[in-house]
Amino acid sequence: MNDTVIEGQVRIPSGCAISGIFSRSGKRFSGESIIRSIEVMHDRSNGLGGGFAGYGIYPEYKDYYAFHIFYDTLKAKRDCEEFLERHFDIINLSKIPTTKVKEITNEPLIWRYFVLPLPTKLSESQLTEEEFVVKSVFRINTDIEGAYIFSSGKNMGVFKAVGFPEDVGRFYRLDEYEGYCFTAHGRYPTNTPGWWGGAHPFALLDYSIVHNGEISSYDANRRAIEMYGYKCTLQTDTEVITYIFDYLHRKVGLTLGEIASVVAAPFWQTIGQMDAPERERHEYLRNMFASQLITGPFSILVGFSGGLMALNDRLKLRSMVVGQKDDMVYMASEESAIRIIEPDLDWIRSPRGGEAVIVTLDKNASEV
Amino acid sequence: MKTINADRMHFKTLNDTVREAAASEKNITIDNCMGQRYIAAGLSNTTIKINGTPGNALGAYLNGAGIEVYGNVQDAVGDTMNDGRITVFGSAGDALGYAMRGGRIYVKGNAGYRTGIHMKEYRDKVPVIVLGGSAGSFLGEYMAGGVIIVLGLDTNVPIVGNFTGTGMHGGKIFLRTDTLPKNLPEQVSAHDAEKEDMDEAYEILKEYTEIFSMDLKAVMSAHYYVLKPNAKNPYKRMYTPN
């Protein structure tokens, strides 16, 4: 008897979940609370992907790029390490500590490297240090079969897997990390199969994205961003958002607020009703960066060094609430995911569609 | 009276417990509610008090029961609700009263995007939504019947967002404000509320202000606009231009 359920025989009512916690004072807190937050929204995901990003978690290596790498085979590991040794100074490497969790199976080899580009290689390349790292990440991810760098920033790290997010958090022993910011994602893949690399967050350098939604403009965005040297290899829409942020923020130099006006641009009709300076600003951004407009439903959290940003699509087709208690800021798909860790908030509100909510570390924040 | 402690209870267990209790109890209280979905879905003949933060689709298909929430509610509250009353002593998320066809939803604070979209009415089934604060964009989009009242009490922001009443072809939206939203779509016509409009609103606002202990006179004695479908310009465009 075959009792395997196939598509169409069962409907799983769910939609991705995201959550983020940020300490403006830079006070480091354990990853335990982000697990509790995302766990409340268990039924928004279906066990095909969960993940976390933590910022400020590697203070002892804060000047080095932390590469988190999945390997399918020992050969992939050998090939990748050979590449890393040729291009980088590796000052520390280890397996990422995990715990056996019965819900998490088929894990790849998961390794972590703290690296800096070799000075000779870097000057030879005539690239900036960050561009050198980005090029190396793409090179490994496209050319070395079975090796995949899923985290490449400084003093931050991504932890992700196939499974429900709370199980993924326990698998990676996230409660043993302390940072000033954590984000989380529970996945309900709609178009592509769930696999370890396809879980959120998607990260490049210090940028990490968790995303609830589905981008209608994916292919237009992909074709545009690939012209600038990015390679979309994962067939999943969130990847392209990460590259758009890296491109517009690091390379073009737009502010995060301007990027929000590009990717979640108001309708022309709405722009037409604005006062002149604001209207001209929006007209410029929409015309200049038309290919980076993201359409379709999304709510995203963008983690970056020293800050966190929440953004909804311009129609606000996905939910998002933001709350605050003292120096702590909370952003999540559902209010319950915030109340479970902080019942007594100073305030809570829903940002408008296309309205970026950006929090950064206070000027006098503790050293991170 | 039955009290249910919902602390860390899965939504299915909670809803089974509520339905079982509703067979014999007139009053049910849920404590420590935290994100459980579908509470009181399809329920009639019971009053449920909720302490905490109920999850999405609270009171979906509600069929006569009363729900009182002492806190905020999330998305899709009263989805396709048929009868009954949902009272929220905080604010509401997106898609409040989506496709509602009867009953009343009273919110003390604000509501998110797409409040009352596709509401409809038939004979004596006239759904009502009242917000004490403001509403997000797409209020009453595709509205086909019923009454929405936005009071804008204690708020400095515009009391509605963009695209109010886009595709509206029935029903009425009352806005308690001196300034009409500047970006109303062509399918909507606006006029100052007249005596018969306010007579219609009176009974609703009387109940609303009693529940939230507000001054009915102060709430009534302000300028209201009434938005209705524009008979001269019926449903010209499918959607807002991109």
Interface residues (C-beta under 8 A of the other chain):
Chain A: V40 M41 D43 F267 W268 Q269 T270 Q273 L315 K316 S319 V321 E334 E335 S336 A337 R339 I340 I348 S350 R352 G353
Chain B: F11 M34 G35 R37 G52 T53 G55 N56 N72 Q74 D75 G93 D94 G112 Y113 G136 S137 F138 G161 N162 K182 N183 T240 P241 N242
